Amino acid sequence: MQVGVIFPQTEIGADPAALRAYAAAIEELGYAHILSYDHVLGADPAGHPGWSGPYDVDDAFHEPFVLYGYLAAITTVELVTGVLILPQRQTALVAKQAAEVDLLTGGRFRLGVGLGWNAVEYAALGKEFTDRGRRSEEQVALLRRLWTEPSVTFDGRYESVAAAGIAPMPVQRPIPVWFGGSSPAALRRAGRIADGWFPETRPGPALDEAIATVHGAATGAGRDPAALGMEGRVGVSRGIDVAAEQIDAWRGYGATHVSVSTMGFGAAAVDGHIAALADVARAIGLRPREVS
């Protein structure tokens, strides 16, 4: 099982030196990947009475593709979006940006996608919120063609390309597409068309049910459920020993990947996040890397 980290989007700040220090430390500690969340815009609660979203205009989010173009030059770990809100973005542009990150990392990129929850963000980006699930399936089909065919003609319900393609092409053809989401529809979608998925629950009965839904959809689509990746997430807010136990629990569930989050436990700066991840690495026996 591959163990990575969740980039502390809302807590790391805007200093490029902190980003460099974080990426270098992750690699040296032996973690295998960095996963980042996506939000282009945050809503101002003052302008949206009754706002109850988990993030707002005061929460900082680094843009994943630009961030990864930067990190690709200073780390060799895999870079993952977990998740990019696909339906609020232009599909061809996502294909182009993802291909560029894949090239810059030498094929160490996973595109995790999801539907998001922020209708304010969708409206500002000029995209429809209510049909985002249906559109995402067509988007993934188009992405995979753009990553594997030099010239694409695509005439779908929502997407249209007339004899055009991206160049340069990515290293991975196609780039792996993983799905997030917790609704039954999202889980079935992951089973039908994803390369892997991000459960939004902990090991236990709810995860058992989610796995059954994903695997059932995969089987119904003529796919091998065992071929799907699964990435769990653990936090350090309840202590390092608990985080280590949760990592073992995900391994017992057959997870192919797990990511460790240090957000929300009280780190004052990047050094606090790095120290917590160093404690987890020691607790689970990660082998430090020699970074040249």
C-alpha positions as CSV (number, residue, x, y, z in Angstrom):
1,M,0.0,0.0,0.0
2,Q,1.3,3.4,-1.0
3,V,1.4,6.0,1.7
4,G,1.2,9.7,0.8
5,V,0.2,13.0,2.3
6,I,-2.6,15.5,1.9
7,F,-1.3,18.9,1.1
8,P,-2.4,21.3,3.9
9,Q,-4.1,23.7,1.5
10,T,-5.8,26.0,4.0
11,E,-2.9,26.1,6.5
12,I,0.4,26.2,4.6
13,G,0.2,29.8,3.5
14,A,1.4,31.6,0.4
15,D,5.2,31.6,0.9
16,P,6.9,29.6,-1.9
17,A,9.7,28.8,0.5
18,A,7.2,26.9,2.7
19,L,6.0,24.9,-0.4
20,R,9.5,24.0,-1.2
21,A,10.3,22.9,2.3
22,Y,7.1,20.8,2.5
23,A,7.8,19.0,-0.8
24,A,11.4,18.3,0.1
25,A,10.5,16.9,3.5
26,I,7.8,14.7,2.2
27,E,10.2,13.1,-0.2
28,E,13.0,12.7,2.4
29,L,10.6,11.1,4.9
30,G,9.7,8.4,2.3
31,Y,6.1,9.3,1.5
32,A,5.0,8.3,-2.0
33,H,2.7,11.1,-3.1
34,I,1.1,14.5,-2.4
35,L,-2.6,14.9,-2.8
36,S,-4.2,18.4,-3.1
37,Y,-7.8,19.6,-3.0
38,D,-9.3,22.1,-5.5
39,H,-11.3,25.3,-5.1
40,V,-11.1,28.2,-7.5
41,L,-13.3,30.5,-5.6
42,G,-14.6,30.9,-2.1
43,A,-18.0,32.4,-1.3
44,D,-18.3,35.4,0.9
45,P,-20.8,34.6,3.6
46,A,-21.7,38.2,3.9
47,G,-23.2,38.0,0.4
48,H,-24.8,34.6,0.8
49,P,-27.1,34.6,3.9
50,G,-27.3,31.2,5.5
51,W,-24.0,30.0,4.0
52,S,-23.0,26.7,5.5
53,G,-20.2,25.4,3.3
54,P,-17.0,24.0,4.9
55,Y,-14.9,26.7,3.2
56,D,-15.4,30.4,2.3
57,V,-13.7,33.4,0.9
58,D,-11.1,33.4,3.7
59,D,-9.8,29.9,3.1
60,A,-6.7,29.8,0.9
61,F,-6.4,27.2,-1.9
62,H,-3.4,26.8,-4.2
63,E,-4.5,26.0,-7.8
64,P,-3.5,22.4,-8.3
65,F,-2.2,22.4,-11.8
66,V,0.0,25.5,-11.3
67,L,1.1,24.2,-7.9
68,Y,2.1,20.9,-9.5
69,G,4.0,22.5,-12.3
70,Y,6.1,24.1,-9.5
71,L,6.4,21.0,-7.4
72,A,7.4,18.8,-10.4
73,A,10.7,20.7,-10.5
74,I,11.6,20.0,-6.9
75,T,10.2,16.5,-6.0
76,T,9.9,13.1,-7.6
77,V,6.9,11.9,-5.7
78,E,3.6,11.2,-7.4
79,L,1.2,14.2,-7.6
80,V,-2.5,13.7,-7.2
81,T,-5.6,15.8,-7.3
82,G,-8.1,14.6,-4.8
83,V,-10.3,16.0,-6.1
84,L,-10.3,18.5,-9.0
85,I,-13.9,19.7,-9.5
86,L,-14.1,18.6,-13.1
87,P,-17.6,19.9,-14.2
88,Q,-16.8,23.5,-13.4
89,R,-13.8,23.5,-15.7
90,Q,-13.4,23.3,-19.5
91,T,-12.7,19.7,-20.5
92,A,-10.1,20.4,-23.2
93,L,-8.2,22.7,-20.9
94,V,-8.1,20.1,-18.1
95,A,-6.8,17.6,-20.6
96,K,-4.1,20.0,-21.7
97,Q,-3.1,21.0,-18.1
98,A,-3.1,17.4,-16.9
99,A,-1.0,16.3,-19.8
100,E,1.5,19.0,-19.0
101,V,1.8,18.0,-15.3
102,D,2.1,14.3,-16.4
103,L,5.0,15.3,-18.7
104,L,6.8,17.4,-16.1
105,T,6.6,14.6,-13.5
106,G,7.6,11.9,-15.9
107,G,4.3,10.1,-15.7
108,R,3.8,10.5,-11.9
109,F,0.4,12.1,-11.9
110,R,-3.1,10.9,-11.0
111,L,-6.2,13.0,-11.8
112,G,-8.8,12.6,-9.1
113,V,-12.0,14.3,-10.0
114,G,-15.3,15.1,-8.3
115,L,-18.5,17.1,-8.6
116,G,-18.0,19.6,-5.8
117,W,-20.7,21.3,-3.7
118,N,-20.3,25.0,-4.2
119,A,-23.0,26.4,-6.5
120,V,-21.5,29.9,-6.1
121,E,-18.2,28.7,-7.6
122,Y,-20.0,27.0,-10.5
123,A,-22.0,30.2,-11.3
124,A,-18.8,32.4,-11.3
125,L,-17.1,30.0,-13.7
126,G,-20.0,29.9,-16.1
127,K,-21.0,26.2,-15.6
128,E,-24.3,24.6,-14.7
129,F,-24.5,23.1,-11.3
130,T,-27.5,20.8,-11.5
131,D,-26.3,18.5,-14.3
132,R,-22.7,18.2,-13.2
133,G,-22.9,14.4,-12.6
134,R,-24.1,13.6,-16.1
135,R,-21.6,16.0,-17.6
136,S,-18.7,14.5,-15.7
137,E,-19.1,11.1,-17.4
138,E,-18.9,12.6,-20.8
139,Q,-15.9,14.7,-19.8
140,V,-14.0,11.7,-18.7
141,A,-14.6,10.0,-22.0
142,L,-13.3,13.0,-23.8
143,L,-10.3,13.4,-21.6
144,R,-9.2,9.8,-22.3
145,R,-9.5,10.4,-26.0
146,L,-7.6,13.6,-25.9
147,W,-4.8,11.9,-24.0
148,T,-4.5,9.0,-26.4
149,E,-5.4,10.3,-29.9
150,P,-3.6,13.0,-31.8
151,S,-6.7,14.2,-33.5
152,V,-10.2,13.9,-31.9
153,T,-13.7,14.4,-33.2
154,F,-16.2,14.2,-30.4
155,D,-19.9,15.2,-30.6
156,G,-21.5,14.5,-27.3
157,R,-24.5,15.9,-25.5
158,Y,-22.4,18.4,-23.6
159,E,-18.9,18.3,-25.2
160,S,-17.8,18.9,-28.8
161,V,-14.4,18.8,-30.5
162,A,-13.9,19.0,-34.2
163,A,-10.7,17.3,-35.5
164,A,-8.4,18.8,-32.9
165,G,-5.9,17.5,-30.3
166,I,-3.4,18.4,-27.7
167,A,0.4,18.3,-28.1
168,P,2.6,17.4,-26.5
169,M,0.8,14.2,-25.3
170,P,1.2,12.9,-21.7
171,V,3.5,10.2,-20.7
172,Q,0.6,8.1,-19.4
173,R,-1.9,7.4,-22.2
174,P,-4.4,7.7,-20.7
175,I,-3.7,9.4,-17.3
176,P,-5.4,7.5,-14.5
177,V,-8.7,9.1,-13.5
178,W,-9.9,8.5,-10.0
179,F,-13.3,9.5,-8.6
180,G,-14.4,11.1,-5.3
181,G,-17.9,11.3,-3.9
182,S,-20.0,9.6,-1.4
183,S,-23.5,9.4,-2.9
184,P,-24.8,6.1,-4.3
185,A,-24.7,7.7,-7.8
186,A,-21.1,8.8,-7.4
187,L,-20.1,5.4,-6.1
188,R,-21.7,3.6,-9.0
189,R,-20.1,6.1,-11.4
190,A,-16.7,5.2,-9.9
191,G,-17.3,1.5,-10.4
192,R,-18.4,2.0,-14.0
193,I,-15.7,4.3,-15.3
194,A,-13.0,5.2,-12.8
195,D,-9.5,3.8,-12.5
196,G,-9.7,4.2,-8.7
197,W,-11.8,6.0,-6.0
198,F,-11.5,7.9,-2.8
199,P,-13.9,6.7,-0.1
200,E,-15.3,9.4,2.1
201,T,-15.8,7.2,5.1
202,R,-13.6,5.3,7.6
203,P,-13.1,1.5,7.7
204,G,-16.3,0.0,9.1
205,P,-19.8,-0.9,8.0
206,A,-20.3,2.3,6.0
207,L,-17.1,1.5,4.0
208,D,-18.3,-2.1,3.5
209,E,-21.4,-0.7,2.0
210,A,-19.6,1.7,-0.2
211,I,-17.2,-1.0,-1.5
212,A,-20.1,-3.2,-2.3
213,T,-21.7,-0.4,-4.3
214,V,-18.5,0.4,-6.3
215,H,-17.7,-3.3,-6.9
216,G,-21.3,-4.1,-7.9
217,A,-21.3,-1.3,-10.5
218,A,-17.9,-2.4,-11.8
219,T,-19.1,-6.0,-12.2
220,G,-22.3,-4.8,-13.9
221,A,-20.1,-2.8,-16.4
222,G,-18.0,-5.9,-17.2
223,R,-15.0,-4.6,-15.3
224,D,-12.8,-6.4,-12.7
225,P,-13.4,-4.8,-9.3
226,A,-10.0,-6.0,-8.1
227,A,-8.4,-3.7,-10.7
228,L,-9.8,-0.6,-9.1
229,G,-7.5,1.4,-6.9
230,M,-8.8,2.7,-3.5
231,E,-7.3,5.5,-1.5
232,G,-8.1,6.0,2.2
233,R,-7.4,9.1,4.3
234,V,-6.3,9.4,7.9
235,G,-5.8,12.4,10.1
236,V,-3.4,13.1,13.0
237,S,-5.8,15.2,15.1
238,R,-6.5,12.2,17.4
239,G,-2.8,11.3,17.8
240,I,0.0,9.6,15.9
241,D,-0.8,6.2,17.3
242,V,-4.4,6.4,16.2
243,A,-3.3,7.5,12.7
244,A,-1.0,4.5,12.5
245,E,-3.8,2.2,13.5
246,Q,-6.1,3.7,10.9
247,I,-3.4,3.2,8.2
248,D,-3.3,-0.5,9.2
249,A,-7.1,-0.7,9.0
250,W,-7.0,0.7,5.5
251,R,-4.4,-1.9,4.6
252,G,-6.6,-4.6,6.0
253,Y,-9.4,-3.4,3.7
254,G,-7.2,-3.8,0.7
255,A,-6.6,-0.1,0.0
256,T,-3.9,0.5,-2.6
257,H,-3.2,4.0,-1.3
258,V,-3.7,6.0,1.8
259,S,-3.0,9.7,2.5
260,V,-2.2,11.4,5.8
261,S,-3.7,14.8,6.7
262,T,-2.2,17.2,9.1
263,M,-4.8,19.9,8.8
264,G,-6.9,20.7,11.8
265,F,-4.5,19.5,14.6
266,G,-3.0,22.9,15.4
267,A,0.2,23.2,13.3
268,A,1.3,26.8,13.5
269,A,3.4,26.7,10.4
270,V,4.9,24.4,7.8
271,D,7.4,23.0,10.3
272,G,4.5,21.7,12.5
273,H,3.0,19.8,9.6
274,I,6.4,18.3,8.7
275,A,7.0,17.3,12.3
276,A,3.7,15.5,12.5
277,L,4.3,13.7,9.3
278,A,7.8,12.7,10.5
279,D,6.1,11.2,13.6
280,V,3.7,9.2,11.5
281,A,6.5,8.0,9.2
282,R,8.4,6.6,12.2
283,A,5.3,5.0,13.7
284,I,4.5,3.1,10.5
285,G,8.1,2.4,9.5
286,L,8.5,4.4,6.4
287,R,12.0,4.2,5.0
288,P,13.6,7.7,4.5
289,R,14.7,8.4,0.9
290,E,18.1,9.6,-0.1
291,V,17.4,12.7,-2.1
292,S,20.1,14.0,-4.3
